Amino acid sequence: MSTLQISDLHVSVETEQGTKQILKGVDLTINEGEIHAIMGPNGSGKSTLAYTIAGHPKYTVDSGAITLDGVDVLAMTVDERARAGLFLAMQYPVEIPGVTVQNFLRTAKTAIDGEAPALRPWLKEIRTSMDALRMDKAFADRNVNEGFSGGEKKRHEILQLELLKPKFAVLDETDSGLDVDALKVVSEGVNRAKANTGLGLLLITHYTRILRYITPDFVHVFVDGKVAEEGGRELADRLEDEGYDRYLSAGVEIGATSDSGVA
């Protein structure tokens, strides 16, 4: 069983006001096939964790470790992390002018697998996934995310997830900007990818609405760069009713408990 482990992770970023520490000792273990939801108020460090796992150069790891099946992720380049089985669905997917979706996907698949997929079955797989995500086939010949709506960009992220078949996927606020119909389609795509590959998911969100369609095994509340509390699906339901005020007013030094075996 594959495991992505984050141990006592401290991360900082350079700002106009100087160095700012964002993550202040994060411990999290995600096993293959598990769905972990991270919730928390703005500025709590959720996206910083996502981009640190992916290897964004903006973020500096001051101490701690991230390992994938015991191998040091922090020693890997961004492309090495992707080939090792890590995937990030970005909150704000970028446009890539001059590169079509079809070419982008095949190039990515070739880089990850070490060989180009056979063209005919590969095109069939793309069409099948696009149909399931209710994407017009014309998108395959358009430039990556260029002129896409917010919902179309998020569907394209999940298309990549389905086709590239990572071991672990970090979904950074994939639900943001989606209407109800698009949210259902995207959630179905995530569930389908998990069912087909058994991947582990780290799902970052502010709200519980996506958790109506993607059921988490574990929920972690982030406040001020730390995990303030951990639990199951019922914790997300409580957050829906109560919000984050009790964490913010009491500070993060509360007794965090875990049902997931997280250190």
C-alpha positions as protocol buffer text, in pm:
chain_id: "A"
residue {
  index: 1
  type: MET
  ca { x: 0 y: 0 z: 0 }
}
residue {
  index: 2
  type: SER
  ca { x: 137 y: 340 z: -101 }
}
residue {
  index: 3
  type: THR
  ca { x: 166 y: 612 z: 165 }
}
residue {
  index: 4
  type: LEU
  ca { x: 221 y: 987 z: 145 }
}
residue {
  index: 5
  type: GLN
  ca { x: 355 y: 1108 z: 477 }
}
residue {
  index: 6
  type: ILE
  ca { x: 403 y: 1466 z: 595 }
}
residue {
  index: 7
  type: SER
  ca { x: 601 y: 1505 z: 916 }
}
residue {
  index: 8
  type: ASP
  ca { x: 642 y: 1820 z: 1128 }
}
residue {
  index: 9
  type: LEU
  ca { x: 640 y: 2037 z: 817 }
}
residue {
  index: 10
  type: HIS
  ca { x: 737 y: 2403 z: 856 }
}
residue {
  index: 11
  type: VAL
  ca { x: 715 y: 2624 z: 546 }
}
residue {
  index: 12
  type: SER
  ca { x: 776 y: 2995 z: 489 }
}
residue {
  index: 13
  type: VAL
  ca { x: 740 y: 3243 z: 205 }
}
residue {
  index: 14
  type: GLU
  ca { x: 907 y: 3573 z: 126 }
}
residue {
  index: 15
  type: THR
  ca { x: 676 y: 3876 z: 134 }
}
residue {
  index: 16
  type: GLU
  ca { x: 727 y: 4251 z: 103 }
}
residue {
  index: 17
  type: GLN
  ca { x: 730 y: 4260 z: 482 }
}
residue {
  index: 18
  type: GLY
  ca { x: 994 y: 3989 z: 503 }
}
residue {
  index: 19
  type: THR
  ca { x: 989 y: 3615 z: 566 }
}
residue {
  index: 20
  type: LYS
  ca { x: 654 y: 3483 z: 683 }
}
residue {
  index: 21
  type: GLN
  ca { x: 608 y: 3136 z: 825 }
}
residue {
  index: 22
  type: ILE
  ca { x: 290 y: 2973 z: 689 }
}
residue {
  index: 23
  type: LEU
  ca { x: 302 y: 2610 z: 798 }
}
residue {
  index: 24
  type: LYS
  ca { x: 399 y: 2558 z: 1160 }
}
residue {
  index: 25
  type: GLY
  ca { x: 438 y: 2186 z: 1211 }
}
residue {
  index: 26
  type: VAL
  ca { x: 198 y: 1984 z: 997 }
}
residue {
  index: 27
  type: ASP
  ca { x: 168 y: 1608 z: 1045 }
}
residue {
  index: 28
  type: LEU
  ca { x: -48 y: 1414 z: 801 }
}
residue {
  index: 29
  type: THR
  ca { x: -49 y: 1059 z: 666 }
}
residue {
  index: 30
  type: ILE
  ca { x: -251 y: 962 z: 359 }
}
residue {
  index: 31
  type: ASN
  ca { x: -274 y: 600 z: 256 }
}
residue {
  index: 32
  type: GLU
  ca { x: -368 y: 467 z: -84 }
}
residue {
  index: 33
  type: GLY
  ca { x: -746 y: 466 z: -128 }
}
residue {
  index: 34
  type: GLU
  ca { x: -814 y: 720 z: 148 }
}
residue {
  index: 35
  type: ILE
  ca { x: -987 y: 1055 z: 107 }
}
residue {
  index: 36
  type: HIS
  ca { x: -868 y: 1331 z: 340 }
}
residue {
  index: 37
  type: ALA
  ca { x: -1047 y: 1667 z: 342 }
}
residue {
  index: 38
  type: ILE
  ca { x: -864 y: 1975 z: 466 }
}
residue {
  index: 39
  type: MET
  ca { x: -1088 y: 2261 z: 570 }
}
residue {
  index: 40
  type: GLY
  ca { x: -1014 y: 2596 z: 729 }
}
residue {
  index: 41
  type: PRO
  ca { x: -1049 y: 2972 z: 698 }
}
residue {
  index: 42
  type: ASN
  ca { x: -864 y: 3186 z: 443 }
}
residue {
  index: 43
  type: GLY
  ca { x: -493 y: 3219 z: 511 }
}
residue {
  index: 44
  type: SER
  ca { x: -469 y: 2907 z: 725 }
}
residue {
  index: 45
  type: GLY
  ca { x: -208 y: 2738 z: 504 }
}
residue {
  index: 46
  type: LYS
  ca { x: -418 y: 2493 z: 301 }
}
residue {
  index: 47
  type: SER
  ca { x: -295 y: 2599 z: -43 }
}
residue {
  index: 48
  type: THR
  ca { x: 60 y: 2638 z: 88 }
}
residue {
  index: 49
  type: LEU
  ca { x: 54 y: 2271 z: 182 }
}
residue {
  index: 50
  type: ALA
  ca { x: -72 y: 2179 z: -166 }
}
residue {
  index: 51
  type: TYR
  ca { x: 197 y: 2375 z: -350 }
}
residue {
  index: 52
  type: THR
  ca { x: 472 y: 2257 z: -117 }
}
residue {
  index: 53
  type: ILE
  ca { x: 383 y: 1896 z: -194 }
}
residue {
  index: 54
  type: ALA
  ca { x: 394 y: 1977 z: -565 }
}
residue {
  index: 55
  type: GLY
  ca { x: 728 y: 2161 z: -537 }
}
residue {
  index: 56
  type: HIS
  ca { x: 639 y: 2524 z: -608 }
}
residue {
  index: 57
  type: PRO
  ca { x: 962 y: 2728 z: -582 }
}
residue {
  index: 58
  type: LYS
  ca { x: 788 y: 3015 z: -403 }
}
residue {
  index: 59
  type: TYR
  ca { x: 769 y: 2815 z: -80 }
}
residue {
  index: 60
  type: THR
  ca { x: 1068 y: 2733 z: 139 }
}
residue {
  index: 61
  type: VAL
  ca { x: 1065 y: 2422 z: 356 }
}
residue {
  index: 62
  type: ASP
  ca { x: 1235 y: 2525 z: 679 }
}
residue {
  index: 63
  type: SER
  ca { x: 1212 y: 2184 z: 845 }
}
residue {
  index: 64
  type: GLY
  ca { x: 1018 y: 1862 z: 838 }
}
residue {
  index: 65
  type: ALA
  ca { x: 972 y: 1597 z: 571 }
}
residue {
  index: 66
  type: ILE
  ca { x: 742 y: 1473 z: 297 }
}
residue {
  index: 67
  type: THR
  ca { x: 789 y: 1112 z: 186 }
}
residue {
  index: 68
  type: LEU
  ca { x: 619 y: 893 z: -70 }
}
residue {
  index: 69
  type: ASP
  ca { x: 657 y: 525 z: 16 }
}
residue {
  index: 70
  type: GLY
  ca { x: 956 y: 622 z: 228 }
}
residue {
  index: 71
  type: VAL
  ca { x: 1129 y: 821 z: -50 }
}
residue {
  index: 72
  type: ASP
  ca { x: 1216 y: 1187 z: 13 }
}
residue {
  index: 73
  type: VAL
  ca { x: 976 y: 1398 z: -195 }
}
residue {
  index: 74
  type: LEU
  ca { x: 1150 y: 1723 z: -104 }
}
residue {
  index: 75
  type: ALA
  ca { x: 1466 y: 1602 z: -280 }
}
residue {
  index: 76
  type: MET
  ca { x: 1271 y: 1557 z: -606 }
}
residue {
  index: 77
  type: THR
  ca { x: 1224 y: 1813 z: -881 }
}
residue {
  index: 78
  type: VAL
  ca { x: 868 y: 1899 z: -982 }
}
residue {
  index: 79
  type: ASP
  ca { x: 872 y: 1660 z: -1279 }
}
residue {
  index: 80
  type: GLU
  ca { x: 1019 y: 1383 z: -1065 }
}
residue {
  index: 81
  type: ARG
  ca { x: 730 y: 1423 z: -821 }
}
residue {
  index: 82
  type: ALA
  ca { x: 482 y: 1387 z: -1105 }
}
residue {
  index: 83
  type: ARG
  ca { x: 655 y: 1074 z: -1234 }
}
residue {
  index: 84
  type: ALA
  ca { x: 658 y: 933 z: -880 }
}
residue {
  index: 85
  type: GLY
  ca { x: 279 y: 957 z: -874 }
}
residue {
  index: 86
  type: LEU
  ca { x: 188 y: 1298 z: -729 }
}
residue {
  index: 87
  type: PHE
  ca { x: -73 y: 1519 z: -894 }
}
residue {
  index: 88
  type: LEU
  ca { x: -198 y: 1871 z: -819 }
}
residue {
  index: 89
  type: ALA
  ca { x: -529 y: 2007 z: -944 }
}
residue {
  index: 90
  type: MET
  ca { x: -472 y: 2380 z: -917 }
}
residue {
  index: 91
  type: GLN
  ca { x: -716 y: 2630 z: -774 }
}
residue {
  index: 92
  type: TYR
  ca { x: -639 y: 2866 z: -1062 }
}
residue {
  index: 93
  type: PRO
  ca { x: -533 y: 2659 z: -1367 }
}
residue {
  index: 94
  type: VAL
  ca { x: -308 y: 2856 z: -1602 }
}
residue {
  index: 95
  type: GLU
  ca { x: -348 y: 2909 z: -1975 }
}
residue {
  index: 96
  type: ILE
  ca { x: -85 y: 2763 z: -2211 }
}
residue {
  index: 97
  type: PRO
  ca { x: -115 y: 2940 z: -2548 }
}
residue {
  index: 98
  type: GLY
  ca { x: 0 y: 2740 z: -2849 }
}
residue {
  index: 99
  type: VAL
  ca { x: -36 y: 2398 z: -2682 }
}
residue {
  index: 100
  type: THR
  ca { x: -352 y: 2202 z: -2753 }
}
residue {
  index: 101
  type: VAL
  ca { x: -522 y: 1997 z: -2484 }
}
residue {
  index: 102
  type: GLN
  ca { x: -467 y: 1680 z: -2686 }
}
residue {
  index: 103
  type: ASN
  ca { x: -91 y: 1742 z: -2726 }
}
residue {
  index: 104
  type: PHE
  ca { x: -55 y: 1850 z: -2366 }
}
residue {
  index: 105
  type: LEU
  ca { x: -218 y: 1533 z: -2235 }
}
residue {
  index: 106
  type: ARG
  ca { x: -16 y: 1298 z: -2456 }
}
residue {
  index: 107
  type: THR
  ca { x: 310 y: 1476 z: -2373 }
}
residue {
  index: 108
  type: ALA
  ca { x: 233 y: 1454 z: -2001 }
}
residue {
  index: 109
  type: LYS
  ca { x: 138 y: 1087 z: -2026 }
}
residue {
  index: 110
  type: THR
  ca { x: 458 y: 1012 z: -2218 }
}
residue {
  index: 111
  type: ALA
  ca { x: 672 y: 1193 z: -1960 }
}
residue {
  index: 112
  type: ILE
  ca { x: 511 y: 1007 z: -1669 }
}
residue {
  index: 113
  type: ASP
  ca { x: 509 y: 658 z: -1824 }
}
residue {
  index: 114
  type: GLY
  ca { x: 841 y: 688 z: -2006 }
}
residue {
  index: 115
  type: GLU
  ca { x: 687 y: 597 z: -2340 }
}
residue {
  index: 116
  type: ALA
  ca { x: 418 y: 740 z: -2564 }
}
residue {
  index: 117
  type: PRO
  ca { x: 76 y: 577 z: -2541 }
}
residue {
  index: 118
  type: ALA
  ca { x: -50 y: 396 z: -2851 }
}
residue {
  index: 119
  type: LEU
  ca { x: -235 y: 664 z: -3043 }
}
residue {
  index: 120
  type: ARG
  ca { x: -566 y: 497 z: -3127 }
}
residue {
  index: 121
  type: PRO
  ca { x: -651 y: 360 z: -2779 }
}
residue {
  index: 122
  type: TRP
  ca { x: -521 y: 683 z: -2624 }
}
residue {
  index: 123
  type: LEU
  ca { x: -757 y: 896 z: -2834 }
}
residue {
  index: 124
  type: LYS
  ca { x: -1043 y: 663 z: -2742 }
}
residue {
  index: 125
  type: GLU
  ca { x: -957 y: 700 z: -2373 }
}
residue {
  index: 126
  type: ILE
  ca { x: -954 y: 1080 z: -2405 }
}
residue {
  index: 127
  type: ARG
  ca { x: -1294 y: 1079 z: -2578 }
}
residue {
  index: 128
  type: THR
  ca { x: -1443 y: 846 z: -2317 }
}
residue {
  index: 129
  type: SER
  ca { x: -1321 y: 1064 z: -2029 }
}
residue {
  index: 130
  type: MET
  ca { x: -1437 y: 1383 z: -2200 }
}
residue {
  index: 131
  type: ASP
  ca { x: -1781 y: 1233 z: -2258 }
}
residue {
  index: 132
  type: ALA
  ca { x: -1807 y: 1137 z: -1891 }
}
residue {
  index: 133
  type: LEU
  ca { x: -1707 y: 1491 z: -1790 }
}
residue {
  index: 134
  type: ARG
  ca { x: -1953 y: 1636 z: -2044 }
}
residue {
  index: 135
  type: MET
  ca { x: -1678 y: 1819 z: -2228 }
}
residue {
  index: 136
  type: ASP
  ca { x: -1726 y: 1907 z: -2592 }
}
residue {
  index: 137
  type: LYS
  ca { x: -1482 y: 1707 z: -2805 }
}
residue {
  index: 138
  type: ALA
  ca { x: -1372 y: 2034 z: -2967 }
}
residue {
  index: 139
  type: PHE
  ca { x: -1184 y: 2113 z: -2646 }
}
residue {
  index: 140
  type: ALA
  ca { x: -922 y: 1855 z: -2742 }
}
residue {
  index: 141
  type: ASP
  ca { x: -804 y: 2084 z: -3023 }
}
residue {
  index: 142
  type: ARG
  ca { x: -815 y: 2408 z: -2822 }
}
residue {
  index: 143
  type: ASN
  ca { x: -517 y: 2556 z: -2643 }
}
residue {
  index: 144
  type: VAL
  ca { x: -486 y: 2453 z: -2279 }
}
residue {
  index: 145
  type: ASN
  ca { x: -732 y: 2656 z: -2068 }
}
residue {
  index: 146
  type: GLU
  ca { x: -726 y: 2944 z: -2318 }
}
residue {
  index: 147
  type: GLY
  ca { x: -1070 y: 3100 z: -2319 }
}
residue {
  index: 148
  type: PHE
  ca { x: -1205 y: 2827 z: -2090 }
}
residue {
  index: 149
  type: SER
  ca { x: -1465 y: 2918 z: -1831 }
}
residue {
  index: 150
  type: GLY
  ca { x: -1390 y: 2843 z: -1466 }
}
residue {
  index: 151
  type: GLY
  ca { x: -1594 y: 2526 z: -1482 }
}
residue {
  index: 152
  type: GLU
  ca { x: -1427 y: 2413 z: -1805 }
}
residue {
  index: 153
  type: LYS
  ca { x: -1083 y: 2461 z: -1648 }
}
residue {
  index: 154
  type: LYS
  ca { x: -1181 y: 2247 z: -1350 }
}
residue {
  index: 155
  type: ARG
  ca { x: -1319 y: 1973 z: -1575 }
}
residue {
  index: 156
  type: HIS
  ca { x: -990 y: 1977 z: -1764 }
}
residue {
  index: 157
  type: GLU
  ca { x: -802 y: 1930 z: -1435 }
}
residue {
  index: 158
  type: ILE
  ca { x: -1011 y: 1621 z: -1360 }
}
residue {
  index: 159
  type: LEU
  ca { x: -962 y: 1498 z: -1717 }
}
residue {
  index: 160
  type: GLN
  ca { x: -588 y: 1505 z: -1646 }
}
residue {
  index: 161
  type: LEU
  ca { x: -646 y: 1321 z: -1317 }
}
residue {
  index: 162
  type: GLU
  ca { x: -837 y: 1043 z: -1491 }
}
residue {
  index: 163
  type: LEU
  ca { x: -587 y: 1000 z: -1773 }
}
residue {
  index: 164
  type: LEU
  ca { x: -257 y: 1037 z: -1586 }
}
residue {
  index: 165
  type: LYS
  ca { x: -359 y: 798 z: -1304 }
}
residue {
  index: 166
  type: PRO
  ca { x: -143 y: 926 z: -1015 }
}
residue {
  index: 167
  type: LYS
  ca { x: -96 y: 749 z: -682 }
}
residue {
  index: 168
  type: PHE
  ca { x: -197 y: 1060 z: -486 }
}
residue {
  index: 169
  type: ALA
  ca { x: -387 y: 1369 z: -594 }
}
residue {
  index: 170
  type: VAL
  ca { x: -411 y: 1704 z: -418 }
}
residue {
  index: 171
  type: LEU
  ca { x: -724 y: 1894 z: -522 }
}
residue {
  index: 172
  type: ASP
  ca { x: -685 y: 2260 z: -426 }
}
residue {
  index: 173
  type: GLU
  ca { x: -1036 y: 2407 z: -399 }
}
residue {
  index: 174
  type: THR
  ca { x: -1156 y: 2226 z: -707 }
}
residue {
  index: 175
  type: ASP
  ca { x: -1510 y: 2324 z: -609 }
}
residue {
  index: 176
  type: SER
  ca { x: -1448 y: 2700 z: -623 }
}
residue {
  index: 177
  type: GLY
  ca { x: -1644 y: 2878 z: -894 }
}
residue {
  index: 178
  type: LEU
  ca { x: -1852 y: 2573 z: -989 }
}
residue {
  index: 179
  type: ASP
  ca { x: -2229 y: 2576 z: -1018 }
}
residue {
  index: 180
  type: VAL
  ca { x: -2426 y: 2278 z: -886 }
}
residue {
  index: 181
  type: ASP
  ca { x: -2430 y: 2087 z: -1215 }
}
residue {
  index: 182
  type: ALA
  ca { x: -2057 y: 2133 z: -1276 }
}
residue {
  index: 183
  type: LEU
  ca { x: -1980 y: 2038 z: -917 }
}
residue {
  index: 184
  type: LYS
  ca { x: -2165 y: 1709 z: -960 }
}
residue {
  index: 185
  type: VAL
  ca { x: -1986 y: 1629 z: -1286 }
}
residue {
  index: 186
  type: VAL
  ca { x: -1642 y: 1712 z: -1142 }
}
residue {
  index: 187
  type: SER
  ca { x: -1713 y: 1513 z: -825 }
}
residue {
  index: 188
  type: GLU
  ca { x: -1824 y: 1214 z: -1030 }
}
residue {
  index: 189
  type: GLY
  ca { x: -1495 y: 1237 z: -1220 }
}
residue {
  index: 190
  type: VAL
  ca { x: -1294 y: 1237 z: -897 }
}
residue {
  index: 191
  type: ASN
  ca { x: -1489 y: 940 z: -761 }
}
residue {
  index: 192
  type: ARG
  ca { x: -1447 y: 756 z: -1090 }
}
residue {
  index: 193
  type: ALA
  ca { x: -1069 y: 813 z: -1090 }
}
residue {
  index: 194
  type: LYS
  ca { x: -1046 y: 683 z: -733 }
}
residue {
  index: 195
  type: ALA
  ca { x: -1258 y: 377 z: -813 }
}
residue {
  index: 196
  type: ASN
  ca { x: -1047 y: 294 z: -1119 }
}
residue {
  index: 197
  type: THR
  ca { x: -704 y: 340 z: -964 }
}
residue {
  index: 198
  type: GLY
  ca { x: -737 y: 336 z: -584 }
}
residue {
  index: 199
  type: LEU
  ca { x: -553 y: 667 z: -555 }
}
residue {
  index: 200
  type: GLY
  ca { x: -531 y: 863 z: -233 }
}
residue {
  index: 201
  type: LEU
  ca { x: -691 y: 1208 z: -225 }
}
residue {
  index: 202
  type: LEU
  ca { x: -613 y: 1525 z: -34 }
}
residue {
  index: 203
  type: LEU
  ca { x: -916 y: 1747 z: -90 }
}
residue {
  index: 204
  type: ILE
  ca { x: -879 y: 2113 z: 10 }
}
residue {
  index: 205
  type: THR
  ca { x: -1198 y: 2313 z: 46 }
}
residue {
  index: 206
  type: HIS
  ca { x: -1364 y: 2593 z: 239 }
}
residue {
  index: 207
  type: TYR
  ca { x: -1710 y: 2447 z: 219 }
}
residue {
  index: 208
  type: THR
  ca { x: -1888 y: 2118 z: 277 }
}
residue {
  index: 209
  type: ARG
  ca { x: -2088 y: 2114 z: -46 }
}
residue {
  index: 210
  type: ILE
  ca { x: -1831 y: 1910 z: -240 }
}
residue {
  index: 211
  type: LEU
  ca { x: -1826 y: 1664 z: 49 }
}
residue {
  index: 212
  type: ARG
  ca { x: -2187 y: 1578 z: -31 }
}
residue {
  index: 213
  type: TYR
  ca { x: -2056 y: 1413 z: -347 }
}
residue {
  index: 214
  type: ILE
  ca { x: -1704 y: 1306 z: -243 }
}
residue {
  index: 215
  type: THR
  ca { x: -1724 y: 1140 z: 98 }
}
residue {
  index: 216
  type: PRO
  ca { x: -1409 y: 1191 z: 306 }
}
residue {
  index: 217
  type: ASP
  ca { x: -1267 y: 924 z: 534 }
}
residue {
  index: 218
  type: PHE
  ca { x: -1096 y: 1189 z: 744 }
}
residue {
  index: 219
  type: VAL
  ca { x: -1143 y: 1564 z: 794 }
}
residue {
  index: 220
  type: HIS
  ca { x: -863 y: 1794 z: 914 }
}
residue {
  index: 221
  type: VAL
  ca { x: -924 y: 2152 z: 1029 }
}
residue {
  index: 222
  type: PHE
  ca { x: -639 y: 2390 z: 945 }
}
residue {
  index: 223
  type: VAL
  ca { x: -598 y: 2706 z: 1154 }
}
residue {
  index: 224
  type: ASP
  ca { x: -289 y: 2928 z: 1153 }
}
residue {
  index: 225
  type: GLY
  ca { x: -67 y: 2677 z: 975 }
}
residue {
  index: 226
  type: LYS
  ca { x: -150 y: 2381 z: 1197 }
}
residue {
  index: 227
  type: VAL
  ca { x: -398 y: 2099 z: 1217 }
}
residue {
  index: 228
  type: ALA
  ca { x: -630 y: 2218 z: 1493 }
}
residue {
  index: 229
  type: GLU
  ca { x: -865 y: 1920 z: 1495 }
}
residue {
  index: 230
  type: GLU
  ca { x: -919 y: 1592 z: 1311 }
}
residue {
  index: 231
  type: GLY
  ca { x: -1213 y: 1360 z: 1278 }
}
residue {
  index: 232
  type: GLY
  ca { x: -1452 y: 1197 z: 1035 }
}
residue {
  index: 233
  type: ARG
  ca { x: -1732 y: 1321 z: 811 }
}
residue {
  index: 234
  type: GLU
  ca { x: -1924 y: 1440 z: 1115 }
}
residue {
  index: 235
  type: LEU
  ca { x: -1659 y: 1706 z: 1176 }
}
residue {
  index: 236
  type: ALA
  ca { x: -1735 y: 1862 z: 836 }
}
residue {
  index: 237
  type: ASP
  ca { x: -2105 y: 1862 z: 924 }
}
residue {
  index: 238
  type: ARG
  ca { x: -2028 y: 2045 z: 1246 }
}
residue {
  index: 239
  type: LEU
  ca { x: -1821 y: 2302 z: 1061 }
}
residue {
  index: 240
  type: GLU
  ca { x: -2115 y: 2361 z: 830 }
}
residue {
  index: 241
  type: ASP
  ca { x: -2328 y: 2451 z: 1133 }
}
residue {
  index: 242
  type: GLU
  ca { x: -2071 y: 2630 z: 1349 }
}
residue {
  index: 243
  type: GLY
  ca { x: -1805 y: 2772 z: 1114 }
}
residue {
  index: 244
  type: TYR
  ca { x: -1449 y: 2835 z: 1232 }
}
residue {
  index: 245
  type: ASP
  ca { x: -1516 y: 3097 z: 1501 }
}
residue {
  index: 246
  type: ARG
  ca { x: -1450 y: 2865 z: 1791 }
}
residue {
  index: 247
  type: TYR
  ca { x: -1103 y: 2781 z: 1657 }
}
residue {
  index: 248
  type: LEU
  ca { x: -1017 y: 3143 z: 1584 }
}
residue {
  index: 249
  type: SER
  ca { x: -1138 y: 3272 z: 1921 }
}
residue {
  index: 250
  type: ALA
  ca { x: -969 y: 2993 z: 2120 }
}
residue {
  index: 251
  type: GLY
  ca { x: -650 y: 2984 z: 1912 }
}
residue {
  index: 252
  type: VAL
  ca { x: -505 y: 2665 z: 1771 }
}
residue {
  index: 253
  type: GLU
  ca { x: -364 y: 2524 z: 2094 }
}
residue {
  index: 254
  type: ILE
  ca { x: -652 y: 2283 z: 2140 }
}
residue {
  index: 255
  type: GLY
  ca { x: -634 y: 1913 z: 2192 }
}
residue {
  index: 256
  type: ALA
  ca { x: -633 y: 1776 z: 1839 }
}
residue {
  index: 257
  type: THR
  ca { x: -743 y: 1416 z: 1820 }
}
residue {
  index: 258
  type: SER
  ca { x: -722 y: 1184 z: 1526 }
}
residue {
  index: 259
  type: ASP
  ca { x: -926 y: 893 z: 1404 }
}
residue {
  index: 260
  type: SER
  ca { x: -681 y: 836 z: 1119 }
}
residue {
  index: 261
  type: GLY
  ca { x: -365 y: 737 z: 1297 }
}
residue {
  index: 262
  type: VAL
  ca { x: -204 y: 1068 z: 1202 }
}
residue {
  index: 263
  type: ALA
  ca { x: 92 y: 1153 z: 1422 }
}
